[in-house]
Amino acid sequence: MTDGNAIKECSPLSVPATSGIGTRRWVTKGGSDVCPTCEGTGVLPKGRKAELVALIPYNDRRLKPSRTKLYVGFTLAVCLIFAFLLGFFLFPRSVGIKLSSVKITNVLLPKVNTSITLIVKATIKFTNNNFYPATAKHISISIVHDHTSVTTSPQEIHPVAVSMRSANTMETNLTLNFTKASGGEIVRWICRGVISVNLYLDYKTSCTFHYLISQTEEASSDQNFYEHCGT
């Protein structure tokens, strides 16, 4: 730092070697003065540290942190990758329910010639294509014959858990009650072998999938099966 013609810098001047002490002075062309900042000690007084301001050149490298753009770009890239992965894994994918097989296991022929009861064993398949588990609840199966529902009062089916990216199956027994209005007399002829044809039934299956915290999704399927019910 310059002051007029004086070139000022803080440097120690020699003193007797026996003292072991160096005094900091302003060296000028005309002589030297005691440094007013450190008062000749070479150390800033603790009481004045809050009063002093350090001046550094504008082009000092400390004012230009290195690799700033690199750090900002790296942080932005990490955030974008994390957001992409989060959206990829949490994005809802398809879930489904359907009957993989049905089989008439029992035929009940009451005395009334216009009615018949069938016991059907159904295998239900649940699929979950998400990257998180899901639970199928409120499972129901409705069976229609000749435009008339032949299922009795809905049977309670317990919830089924389905792991991520997998499928699960369960079996349940259904009771089908055919009356005159639903073609019970014809079904009796089919099951007794009077008419050599298979029984045509329309199955409507539905459930509600629950996943994550409070997300739900309805799933259903409509399938037709030709069943042999010979006694």
N, C-alpha and C positions, 0 to 999 in steps of 0.2 A: 504494500500500500504506500502511496506517495503523499507527501505534504509539502508543497512548494518544491524547493530544491533538495529537500531532505529525503534520503532513502532509508526507510524505517524497517527494521526487522528485529525480532527478539532473539538475541544470541548471548551466550555466557561470556563474561570477561574474566580474565585470569585474576585470581586472588592468591594469597600465600597458600602454598601446598599444604601447610599444616592444618588449615581450617577445613579443607574438603568441601567448601561451599562455593557454588557458582551464582553470580548475581546477573539476572536477566536485565539488559539495557536496550534502549533504542540507539542503534548505531547510525550516526549522521556524518556528513562531511566535516562538520565543525567539531565533532566530539561524540559524546554519548550521554543519554539520559536513562534513568531508571524506567523500566517498562511500566506504563500506567495501568495495564490490565492485570498483570500478575504481581505487580508491586515488587518485582525483582526476585520472586520466589520460584518462578517457573511453573506454578500451580495456581489454577483459578480458585479464589476464595469461595467457600461454600455459600456465603451470604449473598454473593453477587452473581451466582449462576443463573438466576431467574431474570437478571437485568441485562445480560449480555446476549447478543445475537451474532451467530457465525455467518459470515458471508463467503460464498463459494462462487467460482466462475459459472457463467451460464452453460458453457459447454462441458462442465464436469460430468463425467460418466455416471456419477451417482444420481444425477437428475434424470437419467435415461435408463430405467431398469431393463436389463437384458431379457430377451425371450418373452416379453409381455404378450405379443400377438400369438406366440406359440401356446402359452398357458391359456389364454382366452379361447383360442380355437379348440384346444384339447378339451376344455371344460364344456364348451358348447357341443362338441361331438359326443361326449359321454352322456350329456343330458338328452340329446336326440336319440341315441341308441337305446337308452333306458326307457324313454317314452315309447319308442317303437316296440320294444320287447314287451312292455307292460300292456300296450294295446293289442299286440299279437296274441298273448296268452289269455287275456281277459275278454277278448272279443267273443260274444256268444256264438256258438255253433249249434248245429242241428241236434236235436234229441228226438227219439222216436219210440213208438210202441206198436207191436203187431203180434198176431198169433202165429207161432211157428208150426203148431200142429193142434188138431182137435180129434177126439176119438170118442165114439159112443161106447160107454162101458157097461151100461145096464138099460134094460127096457122093461117098463112096468105097464102091464095091460089091465086096467081096471075093468069091472064088469060092464060099465057104460060103453056101448059100442062106438061112441063118437069121440072118445078121449084117449089119450096115451101120455105117459110120462117117460122122458129119456134123461139119463144121467150122462153128462158129457165131461170128459177130462180134457182141459185146455192147457196148453203150454204158452205162456206169454213171454215175449222177448222185449227187453228194454235196451236201447242203445243211447250212448252218451259220447258225442264227438268233441266235447269241451276238454280243456286242459285243467279242469277242476271237477270234483265229484258232484253228483246230483242225486236227489232222492225222488222217486216216483210215488205220489200220494193220490188219494181219491180215485183209485183204479176202478173202472166199471166196464162191464161187458153186457151188451144188449144183443139178443138174437131174434131175428125177424124171419117169419115164414108166412108166405102168402100175404105180405103187407101187414102182418099182425105180429106184435111182440109175443114171444112164447117163453120168455124168461120170467121166473117168479120174482118175488121181492129181492132186491139186490143183496148179494152176499158180501159181507165185509171182507175186504182184502187188505192185508197189512202193507204198510209202505215198503218199498224195495229200494235199497241203496245200489247205485251204479257208480263204479270207479271211473276216473277220467280216461277218456279215449278207449272205452271198453263197452262190453255188453253183459247183461245179466238176464237170467230166465227164472221163471217160477211156474209152478203148476197149481191149478185150482179146479175144483169140481163145480159144474153148473147143472142146475135142474131145469129141464125144459118141459113145460106143461102144455100139451096141445088139446084144444077143445074143438067143438064143432065150428066155431067162428074162425079158427086158425087152421082149418083143414085136418082136424084130428082123425076123422074117419079115413081119409086117404093115407095119412101117415101110418095108421094101424095096418092098412092093406100092404103098404111098402115094407114095414118091419116084419110082418108075418109072411112075407114072400108071395102074397097074392099078386102084387105088381112087381115085376122084376126091374126096378130102377133104384138109383141111389137118392137119398134125401137131400134136397137142396136147401141150404141154410145161409142166411146173411148175418155176419158177425160185425158188430160195431164196437170197437174198443177205444177207450179214452183214459187219460190220466193227466195229472198236473205235476210237472217237474219243478222242484225247488233246488236252487243252487246259490252259491256265494252267500250273501247275508239275507237279502229279502227279494231276490229275483225269482220270478215264476214264469213258466211257459207251458201252454197247453199243447198236448199231442194226442192224435187220434188216428185211427185207421179203419177202413171199411173193406172187409174181405168176404169172399164167397167160398163155401166148401160143399162138396158133394160127399155125403156120409152114407156108409153102409150100416143099416140098423137091423139086420136080420136076426130073428130070435133063435 
